Amino acid sequence: MTLTLYGIPNCDTVKKARTWLEGKGIAYTFHDYKKAGADPARIAEWIAAAGRDKVVNRAGTTFRKLSEADQAALGGEGAPAVLAANASVIKRPIVEHPGGLLVGFKEAEWAAVLG
């Protein structure tokens, strides 16, 4: 099974997810938004698959620091570009796996999907 985990290395939730995957012996590739950036086309695919409300992290301080225009853009077609420019506003982690997409880390959900 090929997995790609997207996130920020110092995020506590990403750390928990990585520890969980490693504990289960599940190999994955880590995509660090801070070093490798975020691709607007891929973000658009995530929004199409999981929904905007699930992909956008409205609870973080980065979201609250966005301009009103950027916050408004997150509700429409401009969302992928705003998220790519402000990767900390993307819910973390996001995992692409052969069966689909996991957004956020919920151990029971991950166990059911990834075993």
N, CA, C and O atoms as a printed pandas DataFrame, in Angstrom:
     atom_number atom_name residue_name chain_id  residue_number  x_coord  y_coord  z_coord
0              1         N          MET        A               1    0.849   -1.176    0.000
1              2        CA          MET        A               1    0.000    0.000    0.000
2              3         C          MET        A               1    0.896    1.241    0.000
3              4         O          MET        A               1    1.799    1.361    0.827
4              5         N          THR        A               2    0.640    2.153   -0.925
5              6        CA          THR        A               2    1.414    3.379   -1.007
6              7         C          THR        A               2    0.609    4.519   -0.409
7              8         O          THR        A               2   -0.494    4.822   -0.864
8              9         N          LEU        A               3    1.168    5.146    0.612
9             10        CA          LEU        A               3    0.512    6.268    1.271
10            11         C          LEU        A               3    1.372    7.513    1.150
11            12         O          LEU        A               3    2.601    7.447    1.169
12            13         N          THR        A               4    0.703    8.640    1.026
13            14        CA          THR        A               4    1.397    9.916    1.130
14            15         C          THR        A               4    0.698   10.695    2.228
15            16         O          THR        A               4   -0.514   10.905    2.182
16            17         N          LEU        A               5    1.469   11.120    3.211
17            18        CA          LEU        A               5    0.954   11.901    4.321
18            19         C          LEU        A               5    1.401   13.341    4.120
19            20         O          LEU        A               5    2.596   13.617    4.009
20            21         N          TYR        A               6    0.445   14.252    4.075
21            22        CA          TYR        A               6    0.709   15.673    3.874
22            23         C          TYR        A               6    0.536   16.396    5.207
23            24         O          TYR        A               6   -0.435   16.172    5.928
24            25         N          GLY        A               7    1.494   17.265    5.520
25            26        CA          GLY        A               7    1.368   18.020    6.748
26            27         C          GLY        A               7    2.590   18.859    7.043
27            28         O          GLY        A               7    3.428   19.120    6.181
28            29         N          ILE        A               8    2.656   19.270    8.295
29            30        CA          ILE        A               8    3.741   20.095    8.808
30            31         C          ILE        A               8    4.393   19.300    9.931
31            32         O          ILE        A               8    3.694   18.845   10.836
32            33         N          PRO        A               9    5.715   19.120    9.899
33            34        CA          PRO        A               9    6.363   18.205   10.838
34            35         C          PRO        A               9    6.194   18.543   12.320
35            36         O          PRO        A               9    6.187   17.637   13.153
36            37         N          ASN        A              10    6.060   19.814   12.664
37            38        CA          ASN        A              10    5.955   20.141   14.089
38            39         C          ASN        A              10    4.517   20.177   14.592
39            40         O          ASN        A              10    4.290   20.524   15.751
40            41         N          CYS        A              11    3.546   19.830   13.763
41            42        CA          CYS        A              11    2.135   19.761   14.161
42            43         C          CYS        A              11    1.926   18.527   15.042
43            44         O          CYS        A              11    2.308   17.423   14.655
44            45         N          ASP        A              12    1.331   18.701   16.205
45            46        CA          ASP        A              12    1.127   17.586   17.134
46            47         C          ASP        A              12    0.275   16.480   16.520
47            48         O          ASP        A              12    0.553   15.301   16.738
48            49         N          THR        A              13   -0.754   16.835   15.759
49            50        CA          THR        A              13   -1.614   15.825   15.152
50            51         C          THR        A              13   -0.857   15.044   14.085
51            52         O          THR        A              13   -1.038   13.833   13.956
52            53         N          VAL        A              14   -0.016   15.725   13.326
53            54        CA          VAL        A              14    0.811   15.040   12.328
54            55         C          VAL        A              14    1.781   14.095   13.027
55            56         O          VAL        A              14    1.996   12.974   12.567
56            57         N          LYS        A              15    2.361   14.537   14.128
57            58        CA          LYS        A              15    3.273   13.675   14.889
58            59         C          LYS        A              15    2.555   12.411   15.355
59            60         O          LYS        A              15    3.098   11.312   15.239
60            61         N          LYS        A              16    1.336   12.556   15.881
61            62        CA          LYS        A              16    0.554   11.390   16.342
62            63         C          LYS        A              16    0.274   10.446   15.183
63            64         O          LYS        A              16    0.393    9.229   15.325
64            65         N          ALA        A              17   -0.099   11.006   14.038
65            66        CA          ALA        A              17   -0.401   10.184   12.867
66            67         C          ALA        A              17    0.835    9.420   12.391
67            68         O          ALA        A              17    0.757    8.233   12.074
68            69         N          ARG        A              18    1.968   10.108   12.345
69            70        CA          ARG        A              18    3.210    9.455   11.906
70            71         C          ARG        A              18    3.602    8.345   12.878
71            72         O          ARG        A              18    4.022    7.267   12.458
72            73         N          THR        A              19    3.466    8.607   14.162
73            74        CA          THR        A              19    3.775    7.597   15.173
74            75         C          THR        A              19    2.854    6.392   15.014
75            76         O          THR        A              19    3.293    5.248   15.132
76            77         N          TRP        A              20    1.584    6.649   14.747
77            78        CA          TRP        A              20    0.616    5.564   14.566
78            79         C          TRP        A              20    0.997    4.717   13.351
79            80         O          TRP        A              20    1.034    3.490   13.441
80            81         N          LEU        A              21    1.279    5.359   12.221
81            82        CA          LEU        A              21    1.661    4.627   11.016
82            83         C          LEU        A              21    2.914    3.798   11.244
83            84         O          LEU        A              21    2.974    2.631   10.855
84            85         N          GLU        A              22    3.913    4.401   11.873
85            86        CA          GLU        A              22    5.168    3.692   12.140
86            87         C          GLU        A              22    4.941    2.528   13.092
87            88         O          GLU        A              22    5.544    1.468   12.924
88            89         N          GLY        A              23    4.076    2.710   14.095
89            90        CA          GLY        A              23    3.762    1.637   15.035
90            91         C          GLY        A              23    3.074    0.459   14.374
91            92         O          GLY        A              23    3.224   -0.681   14.814
92            93         N          LYS        A              24    2.321    0.729   13.319
93            94        CA          LYS        A              24    1.622   -0.328   12.574
94            95         C          LYS        A              24    2.492   -0.900   11.458
95            96         O          LYS        A              24    2.088   -1.841   10.775
96            97         N          GLY        A              25    3.689   -0.334   11.272
97            98        CA          GLY        A              25    4.578   -0.806   10.214
98            99         C          GLY        A              25    4.093   -0.432    8.822
99           100         O          GLY        A              25    4.399   -1.124    7.850
100          101         N          ILE        A              26    3.342    0.654    8.719
101          102        CA          ILE        A              26    2.810    1.098    7.429
102          103         C          ILE        A              26    3.764    2.131    6.830
103          104         O          ILE        A              26    4.000    3.192    7.409
104          105         N          ALA        A              27    4.301    1.800    5.670
105          106        CA          ALA        A              27    5.235    2.711    4.996
106          107         C          ALA        A              27    4.459    3.874    4.388
107          108         O          ALA        A              27    3.329    3.713    3.926
108          109         N          TYR        A              28    5.078    5.031    4.397
109          110        CA          TYR        A              28    4.440    6.212    3.823
110          111         C          TYR        A              28    5.512    7.193    3.370
111          112         O          TYR        A              28    6.666    7.131    3.795
112          113         N          THR        A              29    5.098    8.087    2.505
113          114        CA          THR        A              29    5.947    9.199    2.092
114          115         C          THR        A              29    5.387   10.435    2.772
115          116         O          THR        A              29    4.176   10.656    2.770
116          117         N          PHE        A              30    6.268   11.242    3.353
117          118        CA          PHE        A              30    5.830   12.460    4.028
118          119         C          PHE        A              30    6.069   13.662    3.129
119          120         O          PHE        A              30    7.185   13.890    2.662
120          121         N          HIS        A              31    5.009   14.430    2.892
121          122        CA          HIS        A              31    5.101   15.663    2.107
122          123         C          HIS        A              31    4.989   16.827    3.081
123          124         O          HIS        A              31    3.932   17.064    3.665
124          125         N          ASP        A              32    6.083   17.545    3.248
125          126        CA          ASP        A              32    6.174   18.670    4.180
126          127         C          ASP        A              32    5.773   19.947    3.452
127          128         O          ASP        A              32    6.477   20.406    2.552
128          129         N          TYR        A              33    4.633   20.517    3.847
129          130        CA          TYR        A              33    4.175   21.758    3.216
130          131         C          TYR        A              33    5.190   22.882    3.338
131          132         O          TYR        A              33    5.317   23.704    2.430
132          133         N          LYS        A              34    5.909   22.928    4.444
133          134        CA          LYS        A              34    6.853   24.023    4.672
134          135         C          LYS        A              34    8.028   23.961    3.692
135          136         O          LYS        A              34    8.537   24.996    3.263
136          137         N          LYS        A              35    8.455   22.747    3.339
137          138        CA          LYS        A              35    9.592   22.586    2.426
138          139         C          LYS        A              35    9.165   22.425    0.976
139          140         O          LYS        A              35    9.788   22.991    0.077
140          141         N          ALA        A              36    8.103   21.654    0.744
141          142        CA          ALA        A              36    7.713   21.310   -0.625
142          143         C          ALA        A              36    6.509   22.097   -1.132
143          144         O          ALA        A              36    6.161   22.000   -2.309
144          145         N          GLY        A              37    5.873   22.869   -0.268
145          146        CA          GLY        A              37    4.709   23.636   -0.677
146          147         C          GLY        A              37    3.473   22.771   -0.830
147          148         O          GLY        A              37    3.488   21.570   -0.562
148          149         N          ALA        A              38    2.406   23.414   -1.269
149          150        CA          ALA        A              38    1.135   22.729   -1.480
150          151         C          ALA        A              38    0.654   23.056   -2.888
151          152         O          ALA        A              38    0.708   24.209   -3.317
152          153         N          ASP        A              39    0.189   22.048   -3.599
153          154        CA          ASP        A              39   -0.224   22.180   -4.982
154          155         C          ASP        A              39   -1.720   22.512   -5.069
155          156         O          ASP        A              39   -2.549   21.725   -4.612
156          157         N          PRO        A              40   -2.076   23.664   -5.649
157          158        CA          PRO        A              40   -3.493   24.038   -5.743
158          159         C          PRO        A              40   -4.357   23.002   -6.470
159          160         O          PRO        A              40   -5.511   22.797   -6.095
160          161         N          ALA        A              41   -3.819   22.350   -7.499
161          162        CA          ALA        A              41   -4.594   21.337   -8.230
162          163         C          ALA        A              41   -4.902   20.140   -7.324
163          164         O          ALA        A              41   -6.009   19.601   -7.353
164          165         N          ARG        A              42   -3.928   19.736   -6.531
165          166        CA          ARG        A              42   -4.148   18.622   -5.611
166          167         C          ARG        A              42   -5.151   19.031   -4.534
167          168         O          ARG        A              42   -6.025   18.244   -4.169
168          169         N          ILE        A              43   -5.031   20.246   -4.029
169          170        CA          ILE        A              43   -5.968   20.734   -3.012
170          171         C          ILE        A              43   -7.389   20.748   -3.576
171          172         O          ILE        A              43   -8.337   20.398   -2.874
172          173         N          ALA        A              44   -7.540   21.148   -4.831
173          174        CA          ALA        A              44   -8.861   21.136   -5.475
174          175         C          ALA        A              44   -9.425   19.710   -5.505
175          176         O          ALA        A              44  -10.620   19.508   -5.291
176          177         N          GLU        A              45   -8.566   18.730   -5.770
177          178        CA          GLU        A              45   -8.999   17.323   -5.760
178          179         C          GLU        A              45   -9.454   16.912   -4.365
179          180         O          GLU        A              45  -10.465   16.224   -4.223
180          181         N          TRP        A              46   -8.718   17.327   -3.330
181          182        CA          TRP        A              46   -9.111   17.001   -1.954
182          183         C          TRP        A              46  -10.459   17.604   -1.608
183          184         O          TRP        A              46  -11.297   16.956   -0.981
184          185         N          ILE        A              47  -10.666   18.858   -2.022
185          186        CA          ILE        A              47  -11.951   19.523   -1.746
186          187         C          ILE        A              47  -13.077   18.777   -2.459
187          188         O          ILE        A              47  -14.152   18.589   -1.890
188          189         N          ALA        A              48  -12.837   18.352   -3.700
189          190        CA          ALA        A              48  -13.848   17.604   -4.449
190          191         C          ALA        A              48  -14.155   16.268   -3.777
191          192         O          ALA        A              48  -15.307   15.833   -3.755
192          193         N          ALA        A              49  -13.134   15.621   -3.231
193          194        CA          ALA        A              49  -13.306   14.298   -2.627
194          195         C          ALA        A              49  -13.893   14.358   -1.215
195          196         O          ALA        A              49  -14.767   13.563   -0.870
196          197         N          ALA        A              50  -13.414   15.299   -0.400
197          198        CA          ALA        A              50  -13.786   15.307    1.020
198          199         C          ALA        A              50  -14.707   16.462    1.414
199          200         O          ALA        A              50  -15.361   16.412    2.456
200          201         N          GLY        A              51  -14.754   17.480    0.598
201          202        CA          GLY        A              51  -15.565   18.650    0.924
202          203         C          GLY        A              51  -14.724   19.763    1.521
203          204         O          GLY        A              51  -13.776   19.515    2.266
204          205         N          ARG        A              52  -15.082   20.976    1.187
205          206        CA          ARG        A              52  -14.346   22.158    1.629
206          207         C          ARG        A              52  -14.297   22.253    3.156
207          208         O          ARG        A              52  -13.252   22.559    3.731
208          209         N          ASP        A              53  -15.436   21.989    3.806
209          210        CA          ASP        A              53  -15.487   22.134    5.257
210          211         C          ASP        A              53  -14.539   21.178    5.975
211          212         O          ASP        A              53  -14.055   21.477    7.066
212          213         N          LYS        A              54  -14.282   20.041    5.364
213          214        CA          LYS        A              54  -13.381   19.073    5.983
214          215         C          LYS        A              54  -11.906   19.419    5.728
215          216         O          LYS        A              54  -11.052   19.139    6.569
216          217         N          VAL        A              55  -11.610   20.018    4.590
217          218        CA          VAL        A              55  -10.224   20.313    4.214
218          219         C          VAL        A              55   -9.715   21.615    4.845
219          220         O          VAL        A              55   -8.531   21.730    5.163
220          221         N          VAL        A              56  -10.594   22.578    5.021
221          222        CA          VAL        A              56  -10.196   23.875    5.577
222          223         C          VAL        A              56  -10.211   23.831    7.103
223          224         O          VAL        A              56  -11.213   23.464    7.718
224          225         N          ASN        A              57   -9.084   24.211    7.700
225          226        CA          ASN        A              57   -8.959   24.266    9.156
226          227         C          ASN        A              57   -9.300   25.685    9.616
227          228         O          ASN        A              57   -8.456   26.581    9.589
228          229         N          ARG        A              58  -10.534   25.868   10.031
229          230        CA          ARG        A              58  -10.994   27.188   10.463
230          231         C          ARG        A              58  -10.701   27.442   11.946
231          232         O          ARG        A              58  -10.949   28.538   12.450
232          233         N          ALA        A              59  -10.177   26.438   12.638
233          234        CA          ALA        A              59   -9.949   26.561   14.082
234          235         C          ALA        A              59   -8.591   27.162   14.433
235          236         O          ALA        A              59   -8.392   27.607   15.564
236          237         N          GLY        A              60   -7.675   27.183   13.507
237          238        CA          GLY        A              60   -6.318   27.619   13.816
238          239         C          GLY        A              60   -6.130   29.123   13.780
239          240         O          GLY        A              60   -6.962   29.862   13.254
240          241         N          THR        A              61   -5.020   29.555   14.350
241          242        CA          THR        A              61   -4.705   30.984   14.379
242          243         C          THR        A              61   -4.392   31.511   12.986
243          244         O          THR        A              61   -4.652   32.680   12.701
244          245         N          THR        A              62   -3.839   30.673   12.110
245          246        CA          THR        A              62   -3.523   31.124   10.755
246          247         C          THR        A              62   -4.796   31.534   10.024
247          248         O          THR        A              62   -4.805   32.534    9.306
248          249         N          PHE        A              63   -5.865   30.770   10.202
249          250        CA          PHE        A              63   -7.138   31.128    9.567
250          251         C          PHE        A              63   -7.611   32.492   10.071
251          252         O          PHE        A              63   -8.035   33.334    9.279
252          253         N          ARG        A              64   -7.541   32.707   11.361
253          254        CA          ARG        A              64   -8.005   33.973   11.936
254          255         C          ARG        A              64   -7.168   35.159   11.473
255          256         O          ARG        A              64   -7.652   36.291   11.463
256          257         N          LYS        A              65   -5.920   34.913   11.090
257          258        CA          LYS        A              65   -5.034   35.985   10.617
258          259         C          LYS        A              65   -5.212   36.299    9.133
259          260         O          LYS        A              65   -4.678   37.296    8.646
260          261         N          LEU        A              66   -5.957   35.462    8.410
261          262        CA          LEU        A              66   -6.184   35.722    6.987
262          263         C          LEU        A              66   -7.003   37.003    6.815
263          264         O          LEU        A              66   -7.812   37.364    7.670
264          265         N          SER        A              67   -6.774   37.670    5.704
265          266        CA          SER        A              67   -7.590   38.841    5.397
266          267         C          SER        A              67   -9.040   38.407    5.184
267          268         O          SER        A              67   -9.319   37.235    4.929
268          269         N          GLU        A              68   -9.953   39.368    5.293
269          270        CA          GLU        A              68  -11.369   39.048    5.051
270          271         C          GLU        A              68  -11.561   38.535    3.631
271          272         O          GLU        A              68  -12.384   37.649    3.397
272          273         N          ALA        A              69  -10.814   39.082    2.687
273          274        CA          ALA        A              69  -10.923   38.645    1.297
274          275         C          ALA        A              69  -10.493   37.188    1.140
275          276         O          ALA        A              69  -11.151   36.421    0.437
276          277         N          ASP        A              70   -9.391   36.802    1.793
277          278        CA          ASP        A              70   -8.935   35.411    1.713
278          279         C          ASP        A              70   -9.913   34.479    2.411
279          280         O          ASP        A              70  -10.198   33.388    1.915
280          281         N          GLN        A              71  -10.427   34.900    3.556
281          282        CA          GLN        A              71  -11.419   34.068    4.251
282          283         C          GLN        A              71  -12.649   33.866    3.371
283          284         O          GLN        A              71  -13.191   32.763    3.303
284          285         N          ALA        A              72  -13.088   34.920    2.703
285          286        CA          ALA        A              72  -14.241   34.812    1.808
286          287         C          ALA        A              72  -13.916   33.902    0.626
287          288         O          ALA        A              72  -14.770   33.128    0.192
288          289         N          ALA        A              73  -12.690   33.985    0.102
289          290        CA          ALA        A              73  -12.291   33.161   -1.045
290          291         C          ALA        A              73  -12.308   31.674   -0.703
291          292         O          ALA        A              73  -12.495   30.834   -1.583
292          293         N          LEU        A              74  -12.116   31.352    0.565
293          294        CA          LEU        A              74  -12.137   29.943    0.972
294          295         C          LEU        A              74  -13.505   29.309    0.774
295          296         O          LEU        A              74  -13.623   28.083    0.751
296          297         N          GLY        A              75  -14.518   30.114    0.632
297          298        CA          GLY        A              75  -15.859   29.589    0.408
298          299         C          GLY        A              75  -16.201   29.375   -1.058
299          300         O          GLY        A              75  -17.304   28.928   -1.373
300          301         N          GLY        A              76  -15.278   29.686   -1.956
301          302        CA          GLY        A              76  -15.573   29.562   -3.382
302          303         C          GLY        A              76  -14.448   28.939   -4.174
303          304         O          GLY        A              76  -13.653   28.151   -3.661
304          305         N          GLU        A              77  -14.404   29.314   -5.438
305          306        CA          GLU        A              77  -13.430   28.748   -6.378
306          307         C          GLU        A              77  -11.986   29.112   -6.043
307          308         O          GLU        A              77  -11.061   28.427   -6.479
308          309         N          GLY        A              78  -11.783   30.175   -5.278
309          310        CA          GLY        A              78  -10.435   30.607   -4.922
310          311         C          GLY        A              78   -9.806   29.829   -3.792
311          312         O          GLY        A              78   -8.647   30.063   -3.449
312          313         N          ALA        A              79  -10.549   28.906   -3.208
313          314        CA          ALA        A              79  -10.051   28.169   -2.038
314          315         C          ALA        A              79   -8.712   27.463   -2.281
315          316         O          ALA        A              79   -7.815   27.597   -1.448
316          317         N          PRO        A              80   -8.533   26.719   -3.376
317          318        CA          PRO        A              80   -7.248   26.033   -3.554
318          319         C          PRO        A              80   -6.046   26.974   -3.567
319          320         O          PRO        A              80   -5.000   26.649   -3.005
320          321         N          ALA        A              81   -6.187   28.133   -4.199
321          322        CA          ALA        A              81   -5.071   29.084   -4.259
322          323         C          ALA        A              81   -4.774   29.664   -2.878
323          324         O          ALA        A              81   -3.609   29.817   -2.511
324          325         N          VAL        A              82   -5.812   29.989   -2.113
325          326        CA          VAL        A              82   -5.603   30.531   -0.764
326          327         C          VAL        A              82   -4.969   29.471    0.132
327          328         O          VAL        A              82   -4.064   29.781    0.907
328          329         N          LEU        A              83   -5.426   28.238    0.036
329          330        CA          LEU        A              83   -4.855   27.162    0.848
330          331         C          LEU        A              83   -3.413   26.865    0.455
331          332         O          LEU        A              83   -2.580   26.597    1.321
332          333         N          ALA        A              84   -3.111   26.911   -0.832
333          334        CA          ALA        A              84   -1.732   26.672   -1.272
334          335         C          ALA        A              84   -0.805   27.755   -0.744
335          336         O          ALA        A              84    0.338   27.475   -0.383
336          337         N          ALA        A              85   -1.284   28.977   -0.695
337          338        CA          ALA        A              85   -0.467   30.093   -0.208
338          339         C          ALA        A              85   -0.386   30.127    1.315
339          340         O          ALA        A              85    0.516   30.747    1.877
340          341         N          ASN        A              86   -1.323   29.465    1.980
341          342        CA          ASN        A              86   -1.391   29.450    3.445
342          343         C          ASN        A              86   -1.608   28.013    3.907
343          344         O          ASN        A              86   -2.673   27.678    4.427
344          345         N          ALA        A              87   -0.599   27.167    3.717
345          346        CA          ALA        A              87   -0.748   25.727    3.950
346          347         C          ALA        A              87   -1.157   25.387    5.382
347          348         O          ALA        A              87   -1.724   24.320    5.618
348          349         N          SER        A              88   -0.887   26.257    6.327
349          350        CA          SER        A              88   -1.285   25.984    7.712
350          351         C          SER        A              88   -2.794   26.007    7.884
351          352         O          SER        A              88   -3.298   25.594    8.929
352          353         N          VAL        A              89   -3.527   26.482    6.882
353          354        CA          VAL        A              89   -4.990   26.504    6.949
354          355         C          VAL        A              89   -5.581   25.186    6.419
355          356         O          VAL        A              89   -6.791   24.976    6.496
356          357         N          ILE        A              90   -4.741   24.314    5.889
357          358        CA          ILE        A              90   -5.198   22.994    5.444
358          359         C          ILE        A              90   -5.268   22.089    6.661
359          360         O          ILE        A              90   -4.321   22.019    7.445
360          361         N          LYS        A              91   -6.391   21.393    6.822
361          362        CA          LYS        A              91   -6.552   20.438    7.918
362          363         C          LYS        A              91   -5.417   19.426    7.846
363          364         O          LYS        A              91   -5.043   18.983    6.760
364          365         N          ARG        A              92   -4.870   19.062    9.001
365          366        CA          ARG        A              92   -3.737   18.140    9.024
366          367         C          ARG        A              92   -4.026   16.939    9.907
367          368         O          ARG        A              92   -4.770   17.023   10.884
368          369         N          PRO        A              93   -3.422   15.827    9.539
369          370        CA          PRO        A              93   -2.788   15.531    8.249
370          371         C          PRO        A              93   -3.832   15.154    7.211
371          372         O          PRO        A              93   -4.995   14.902    7.529
372          373         N          ILE        A              94   -3.390   15.124    5.974
373          374        CA          ILE        A              94   -4.183   14.548    4.890
374          375         C          ILE        A              94   -3.378   13.370    4.366
375          376         O          ILE        A              94   -2.181   13.489    4.104
376          377         N          VAL        A              95   -4.043   12.239    4.216
377          378        CA          VAL        A              95   -3.378   11.029    3.716
378          379         C          VAL        A              95   -4.080   10.563    2.454
379          380         O          VAL        A              95   -5.284   10.309    2.453
380          381         N          GLU        A              96   -3.315   10.455    1.390
381          382        CA          GLU        A              96   -3.802    9.824    0.165
382          383         C          GLU        A              96   -3.398    8.362    0.234
383          384         O          GLU        A              96   -2.233    8.036    0.460
384          385         N          HIS        A              97   -4.372    7.487    0.038
385          386        CA          HIS        A              97   -4.099    6.045    0.033
386          387         C          HIS        A              97   -4.849    5.433   -1.137
387          388         O          HIS        A              97   -5.726    6.079   -1.710
388          389         N          PRO        A              98   -4.523    4.198   -1.502
389          390        CA          PRO        A              98   -5.138    3.607   -2.696
390          391         C          PRO        A              98   -6.670    3.618   -2.685
391          392         O          PRO        A              98   -7.287    3.635   -3.750
392          393         N          GLY        A              99   -7.289    3.609   -1.513
393          394        CA          GLY        A              99   -8.745    3.595   -1.450
394          395         C          GLY        A              99   -9.374    4.971   -1.345
395          396         O          GLY        A              99  -10.600    5.087   -1.354
396          397         N          GLY        A             100   -8.569    6.013   -1.246
397          398        CA          GLY        A             100   -9.160    7.342   -1.125
398          399         C          GLY        A             100   -8.330    8.304   -0.309
399          400         O          GLY        A             100   -7.120    8.425   -0.495
400          401         N          LEU        A             101   -9.013    8.998    0.612
401          402        CA          LEU        A             101   -8.417   10.116    1.327
402          403         C          LEU        A             101   -8.844   10.088    2.790
403          404         O          LEU        A             101  -10.005    9.826    3.105
404          405         N          LEU        A             102   -7.896   10.358    3.674
405          406        CA          LEU        A             102   -8.196   10.562    5.090
406          407         C          LEU        A             102   -7.822   11.994    5.434
407          408         O          LEU        A             102   -6.739   12.458    5.077
408          409         N          VAL        A             103   -8.714   12.696    6.127
409          410        CA          VAL        A             103   -8.458   14.080    6.513
410          411         C          VAL        A             103   -8.541   14.165    8.028
411          412         O          VAL        A             103   -9.558   13.816    8.626
412          413         N          GLY        A             104   -7.450   14.638    8.647
413          414        CA          GLY        A             104   -7.376   14.666   10.103
414          415         C          GLY        A             104   -6.982   13.294   10.617
415          416         O          GLY        A             104   -6.967   12.322    9.862
416          417         N          PHE        A             105   -6.663   13.216   11.901
417          418        CA          PHE        A             105   -6.270   11.931   12.476
418          419         C          PHE        A             105   -7.283   11.491   13.514
419          420         O          PHE        A             105   -7.380   12.062   14.600
420          421         N          LYS        A             106   -8.035   10.462   13.154
421          422        CA          LYS        A             106   -8.954    9.800   14.074
422          423         C          LYS        A             106   -8.553    8.332   14.059
423          424         O          LYS        A             106   -8.753    7.635   13.064
424          425         N          GLU        A             107   -7.990    7.875   15.158
425          426        CA          GLU        A             107   -7.393    6.539   15.197
426          427         C          GLU        A             107   -8.354    5.446   14.746
427          428         O          GLU        A             107   -7.956    4.569   13.979
428          429         N          ALA        A             108   -9.606    5.470   15.194
429          430        CA          ALA        A             108  -10.556    4.432   14.818
430          431         C          ALA        A             108  -10.805    4.430   13.310
431          432         O          ALA        A             108  -10.878    3.369   12.689
432          433         N          GLU        A             109  -10.933    5.610   12.731
433          434        CA          GLU        A             109  -11.155    5.717   11.288
434          435         C          GLU        A             109   -9.933    5.202   10.521
435          436         O          GLU        A             109  -10.073    4.471    9.541
436          437         N          TRP        A             110   -8.741    5.586   10.972
437          438        CA          TRP        A             110   -7.522    5.130   10.315
438          439         C          TRP        A             110   -7.369    3.614   10.433
439          440         O          TRP        A             110   -6.974    2.955    9.471
440          441         N          ALA        A             111   -7.678    3.056   11.607
441          442        CA          ALA        A             111   -7.570    1.609   11.798
442          443         C          ALA        A             111   -8.528    0.867   10.869
443          444         O          ALA        A             111   -8.172   -0.173   10.315
444          445         N          ALA        A             112   -9.734    1.391   10.697
445          446        CA          ALA        A             112  -10.724    0.758    9.836
446          447         C          ALA        A             112  -10.284    0.802    8.369
447          448         O          ALA        A             112  -10.512   -0.150    7.623
448          449         N          VAL        A             113   -9.658    1.899    7.960
449          450        CA          VAL        A             113   -9.286    2.071    6.569
450          451         C          VAL        A             113   -7.917    1.457    6.262
451          452         O          VAL        A             113   -7.741    0.807    5.232
452          453         N          LEU        A             114   -6.957    1.666    7.155
453          454        CA          LEU        A             114   -5.577    1.243    6.891
454          455         C          LEU        A             114   -5.178   -0.041    7.598
455          456         O          LEU        A             114   -4.143   -0.632    7.287
456          457         N          GLY        A             115   -5.992   -0.470    8.541
457          458        CA          GLY        A             115   -5.727   -1.723    9.233
458          459         C          GLY        A             115   -4.671   -1.612   10.266
459          460         O          GLY        A             115   -4.348   -2.598   10.927
